[in-house]
Amino acid sequence: MKLFHLSDLHLGKRVNEFSMLEDQQYILSRILEWVHKEKPDVLILAGDIYDKAVPSAEAVSLFDWFLTELADRACPVCIVSGNHDSAERLAFGARLMNARNIFLSPVYEGKVETVDFKDSFGRIRIHLLPFVRPLSVRHAFPKEAEGIVDYQTALRTAVEHMELLEGERNVLAAHQFITGAMSCESEEVTVGGLDNGDASLFDAFDYVALGHIHSPQSVGRKEVRYCGTPLKYSFSEVSQEKSITVVELEEKGNVQIKTLPLIPLRDMRKIRGTYMEVTDRAFYEGTDQQDYIQVTLTDEEDIPDGLQKLRTIYPNIMRLEYDNRRTRKDAEIREWEKQEELSELELFSRFYEQQNNQPMSSEQEAFVKHIMEEIKE
């Protein structure tokens, strides 16, 4: 069986106030071309379909078009909701869409939706686990609620209650943050371990199709994988090559993974130099001036109306920065403000130590961590 693994479409997203809808429609069209060429047996969308819980009409229309095109190509689709999605809204019409082989995860209430397929090697079950938090798992399993103290135990509880096919191949589609995954600035990830689980929780699965992290990567073992976003959504991603992850499940224990490139309508890149350098025809000739660009000017003095002047050459500049003596001095000052990068738990720990002249005990730290999770819920 051949799977296409995708996630984090973030339909309707704006990056530095630029709407990405045109770019998203373009990249979805490229994905459909790969579907036509490669003919996957199933396409998995591992969450964050939309960028907002209440998406725009244009974003909903775009996703409707994409699903219709996939259904017309007889390509089954398995979808889970992410932390940016409303699970209730995304699951609307799920039973109707099942008739077109579009399978959506419902709101999590303890039972995980499964879809079974068969190939020449036997049965394959795809488990659709939407984004979950400890509170939703505690509500689903009240008798076990006392032991569900953090994200790790919540995720373990959810996995343990899944109905796996014994001796057959099991695939998990999930939208979770797994410890050790490398994130970038376009993601909403809680630092400090409050919202992550260990990859070993998924040892029973032959392949784990993850969403949530925007950088393509495997975690723990090659079969536990984030496919990454189909488009670049921040300048921390400029060096990444976006792709579709293709998974071929043969006999149990034999999983082959490859990627197919996704070339965007406009790339995202950085340029650097003095104003005279970056506006010199020799500098930009032969490059795509329509790309989304971050410009770093090294002039000691700010260029009056620099952004507007540069846009006559680079119309899609998203960000203009300066790197000079003034900005480097500002950066030194910001070193004193690093507490802004600390997690909530780390900040509270420092506050406690300042007030009590001693660090928190492990029991106190666990209690505070638990309270923070409840507040976030």
Solvent accessible surface area in square Angstrom, and as a share of the most:
residue,aa,sasa,rsa
1,M,31,0.14
2,K,38,0.16
3,L,0,0.00
4,F,0,0.00
5,H,0,0.00
6,L,1,0.00
7,S,0,0.00
8,D,0,0.00
9,L,2,0.01
10,H,3,0.01
11,L,3,0.01
12,G,22,0.21
13,K,28,0.12
14,R,136,0.50
15,V,8,0.05
16,N,62,0.32
17,E,137,0.62
18,F,48,0.20
19,S,52,0.34
20,M,4,0.02
21,L,44,0.22
22,E,107,0.48
23,D,2,0.01
24,Q,1,0.01
25,Q,84,0.38
26,Y,70,0.27
27,I,2,0.01
28,L,1,0.00
29,S,26,0.17
30,R,54,0.20
31,I,0,0.00
32,L,7,0.03
33,E,95,0.42
34,W,52,0.18
35,V,6,0.03
36,H,122,0.55
37,K,143,0.61
38,E,34,0.15
39,K,142,0.60
40,P,10,0.06
41,D,67,0.35
42,V,0,0.00
43,L,0,0.00
44,I,0,0.00
45,L,0,0.00
46,A,0,0.00
47,G,0,0.00
48,D,2,0.01
49,I,0,0.00
50,Y,19,0.07
51,D,23,0.12
52,K,133,0.56
53,A,49,0.38
54,V,97,0.56
55,P,26,0.16
56,S,51,0.33
57,A,81,0.63
58,E,104,0.47
59,A,0,0.00
60,V,66,0.38
61,S,69,0.45
62,L,13,0.06
63,F,9,0.04
64,D,89,0.46
65,W,77,0.27
66,F,0,0.00
67,L,16,0.08
68,T,61,0.35
69,E,45,0.20
70,L,0,0.00
71,A,15,0.11
72,D,96,0.50
73,R,97,0.35
74,A,85,0.66
75,C,4,0.02
76,P,19,0.12
77,V,0,0.00
78,C,0,0.00
79,I,0,0.00
80,V,0,0.00
81,S,3,0.02
82,G,5,0.04
83,N,42,0.21
84,H,33,0.15
85,D,14,0.07
86,S,16,0.11
87,A,24,0.18
88,E,113,0.51
89,R,137,0.50
90,L,15,0.07
91,A,18,0.14
92,F,170,0.71
93,G,24,0.23
94,A,23,0.18
95,R,218,0.80
96,L,148,0.74
97,M,52,0.23
98,N,54,0.28
99,A,92,0.71
100,R,122,0.44
101,N,71,0.36
102,I,4,0.02
103,F,31,0.13
104,L,8,0.04
105,S,3,0.02
106,P,51,0.32
107,V,56,0.32
108,Y,18,0.07
109,E,139,0.62
110,G,12,0.12
111,K,151,0.64
112,V,14,0.08
113,E,64,0.29
114,T,50,0.29
115,V,13,0.08
116,D,60,0.31
117,F,35,0.15
118,K,156,0.66
119,D,41,0.21
120,S,112,0.72
121,F,104,0.43
122,G,21,0.20
123,R,92,0.34
124,I,0,0.00
125,R,35,0.13
126,I,0,0.00
127,H,0,0.00
128,L,0,0.00
129,L,0,0.00
130,P,5,0.03
131,F,38,0.16
132,V,3,0.02
133,R,69,0.25
134,P,3,0.02
135,L,57,0.28
136,S,38,0.24
137,V,0,0.00
138,R,24,0.09
139,H,131,0.59
140,A,25,0.19
141,F,29,0.12
142,P,99,0.63
143,K,202,0.86
144,E,72,0.32
145,A,28,0.21
146,E,169,0.76
147,G,51,0.49
148,I,4,0.02
149,V,74,0.43
150,D,30,0.15
151,Y,4,0.01
152,Q,48,0.22
153,T,30,0.17
154,A,1,0.00
155,L,1,0.00
156,R,92,0.33
157,T,12,0.07
158,A,1,0.00
159,V,16,0.09
160,E,119,0.54
161,H,76,0.34
162,M,17,0.08
163,E,116,0.52
164,L,48,0.24
165,L,18,0.09
166,E,159,0.71
167,G,64,0.62
168,E,49,0.22
169,R,5,0.02
170,N,3,0.02
171,V,0,0.00
172,L,0,0.00
173,A,0,0.00
174,A,0,0.00
175,H,0,0.00
176,Q,0,0.00
177,F,22,0.09
178,I,0,0.00
179,T,72,0.42
180,G,59,0.57
181,A,10,0.08
182,M,140,0.63
183,S,59,0.38
184,C,21,0.12
185,E,106,0.48
186,S,22,0.15
187,E,21,0.09
188,E,117,0.53
189,V,35,0.20
190,T,26,0.15
191,V,94,0.54
192,G,41,0.40
193,G,28,0.27
194,L,1,0.00
195,D,17,0.09
196,N,23,0.12
197,G,1,0.01
198,D,58,0.30
199,A,13,0.10
200,S,64,0.41
201,L,21,0.11
202,F,0,0.00
203,D,97,0.50
204,A,59,0.45
205,F,4,0.02
206,D,16,0.08
207,Y,0,0.00
208,V,0,0.00
209,A,0,0.00
210,L,0,0.00
211,G,0,0.00
212,H,13,0.06
213,I,0,0.00
214,H,3,0.01
215,S,16,0.10
216,P,39,0.25
217,Q,31,0.14
218,S,49,0.31
219,V,11,0.06
220,G,80,0.77
221,R,75,0.27
222,K,107,0.45
223,E,31,0.14
224,V,0,0.00
225,R,31,0.11
226,Y,0,0.00
227,C,0,0.00
228,G,1,0.01
229,T,0,0.00
230,P,4,0.02
231,L,4,0.02
232,K,26,0.11
233,Y,5,0.02
234,S,8,0.05
235,F,4,0.02
236,S,53,0.34
237,E,0,0.00
238,V,41,0.24
239,S,102,0.66
240,Q,35,0.15
241,E,153,0.68
242,K,13,0.06
243,S,10,0.06
244,I,0,0.00
245,T,0,0.00
246,V,0,0.00
247,V,0,0.00
248,E,58,0.26
249,L,1,0.01
250,E,60,0.27
251,E,82,0.37
252,K,102,0.43
253,G,71,0.68
254,N,39,0.20
255,V,12,0.07
256,Q,93,0.41
257,I,50,0.25
258,K,91,0.39
259,T,66,0.38
260,L,14,0.07
261,P,77,0.48
262,L,6,0.03
263,I,119,0.61
264,P,35,0.22
265,L,65,0.32
266,R,50,0.18
267,D,53,0.27
268,M,4,0.02
269,R,51,0.19
270,K,102,0.43
271,I,15,0.08
272,R,135,0.49
273,G,7,0.07
274,T,43,0.25
275,Y,44,0.17
276,M,144,0.64
277,E,89,0.40
278,V,0,0.00
279,T,31,0.18
280,D,71,0.37
281,R,155,0.57
282,A,85,0.66
283,F,80,0.33
284,Y,25,0.10
285,E,110,0.49
286,G,86,0.82
287,T,60,0.35
288,D,74,0.38
289,Q,59,0.26
290,Q,94,0.42
291,D,8,0.04
292,Y,8,0.03
293,I,0,0.00
294,Q,13,0.06
295,V,0,0.00
296,T,17,0.10
297,L,0,0.00
298,T,40,0.23
299,D,29,0.15
300,E,75,0.34
301,E,134,0.60
302,D,78,0.40
303,I,36,0.18
304,P,99,0.62
305,D,107,0.55
306,G,5,0.04
307,L,58,0.29
308,Q,109,0.49
309,K,86,0.36
310,L,0,0.00
311,R,70,0.25
312,T,117,0.68
313,I,29,0.15
314,Y,2,0.01
315,P,55,0.35
316,N,21,0.11
317,I,0,0.00
318,M,16,0.07
319,R,75,0.27
320,L,47,0.23
321,E,65,0.29
322,Y,37,0.14
323,D,34,0.18
324,N,1,0.00
325,R,168,0.61
326,R,117,0.43
327,T,28,0.16
328,R,119,0.44
329,K,133,0.56
330,D,51,0.27
331,A,44,0.34
332,E,114,0.51
333,I,94,0.48
334,R,138,0.50
335,E,100,0.45
336,W,213,0.75
337,E,73,0.33
338,K,103,0.44
339,Q,86,0.38
340,E,139,0.63
341,E,127,0.57
342,L,44,0.22
343,S,5,0.03
344,E,85,0.38
345,L,17,0.08
346,E,77,0.34
347,L,74,0.37
348,F,77,0.32
349,S,30,0.19
350,R,136,0.50
351,F,114,0.47
352,Y,39,0.15
353,E,82,0.37
354,Q,139,0.62
355,Q,117,0.52
356,N,68,0.35
357,N,138,0.71
358,Q,102,0.45
359,P,93,0.58
360,M,24,0.11
361,S,49,0.31
362,S,84,0.54
363,E,126,0.56
364,Q,73,0.33
365,E,75,0.33
366,A,62,0.48
367,F,130,0.54
368,V,20,0.11
369,K,51,0.22
370,H,51,0.23
371,I,62,0.32
372,M,28,0.13
373,E,6,0.03
374,E,81,0.36
375,I,134,0.68
376,K,76,0.32
377,E,67,0.30
